[in-house]
């Protein structure tokens, strides 16, 4: 926005400067041209008077001397002819053999009006011919022709134009500076607002200054700060509620588990007792999952403070967790295949503990949902700025309508024989991945199976 605003202001400023400078340039050139015309017309009129005296007296000596002195002083040609086109004076290189001179003499003898002098510009170099008839009325006894040089006038115009251009450039520079300052003053609150919004997205409170910029933006900054306080406080309360609730429930749950263990030897209905124990264990897993989910959702806030941002070697973590889950896979009748060929560290911008938790969720789901005889692979793909962890199996997979819901809290796959879980595993993995700037995707595998892709920023990327 700042670039667009600056472009508009600079364009407007340059247009205003040009609107004043261009007419001023034209007026300067017209003024100097008019000065030349007035000056040379005055000289021509003086030669007309002298020429009339010479015609009346029949002696052109004084006229010729005056014309030569004029040509020597101003380096301009003077040509005076009588009514029969005979030259009386020829000085400064202007003669009757000049075609333009002859044409102008004939027009003047016929009392035709003189053509206006073109505007003199810095690059003008063509001399101007001034002509005036000698005599009055229809009685024309000769013609005075003066060839005026425009070199001095063009130099004056060039000097005036240079001064105007320099002044215009100074004014334009001042306008551009003013436009830069004005655009910065107007856009700075927007930049601060953007920073505040990003702070809210990162789990922090926005601190947008409320005393800079236009009044409307100051009011908007105050609204953003209030919204930030409300959003952050609401998120903190939600996280505290989940964490506190799950934490407070652990004590009665532990007491309940202890009592069940004590009753284990006295209960006669063993199926009902075992079902009760299974439900208690499931509640314990849910509580553990809620604590983990609350921790994952607060990771973005910790990241804002640059906490626990130690990178991890993804390939090493994959190899370790695959070894840890191989026994569980064998008991479930599945084959767990690690990715081979790891020779160099593959660093991602995620702590090793969190990366291990994410991988445990993916391997746990694959081992317990792929089914007997399934093959589970753990591999990775890397680019210059990201690394993608891929856990795939050739089990039954998920239908398309369930792929989008698999990362929802407490959602579990249905069907006969489906394992009973908490429905929090993929939700926790998704929150942990998103908090680290990554993306979790679920894809179907042809002809059947499921692929989970975790894309994380490579270490060193912003």
Secondary structure, DSSP 8 states (H G I E B T S, - for coil): -HHHHHHHHHHHHHHHHHHHHHHHHHHHHHHHHHHHHHHHHHHHHHHHHHHHHHHHHT--HHHHHHHHHHHHHH--EEEEEETTS-EEEEETT--TT-HHHHHHHHHHHTT----------TT----EEEEEEEEETTEEEEEEEEEE--HHHHHHHHHHHHHHHHHHHHHHHHHHHHHHHHHHHHHHHHHHHHHHHHHHHTTS-----SSSS-HHHHHHHHHHHHHHHHHHHHHHHHHHHHHHHHHHHHHHHHHHHHHHHHHTTT-S-HHHHHHHHHHHHHHHHHHHHHHHHHHHHTHHHHHHTT-S---EEHHHHHHHHHHHHHHHHHHTT-EEEE-----S--EESS-HHHHHHHHHHHHHHHHHHH-TT-EEEEEEEE-SSEEEEEEEE-S----HHHHTTTTSTT----STT-----S-HHHHHHHHHHHTT-EEEEEE-SSS-EEEEEEEEBTT--
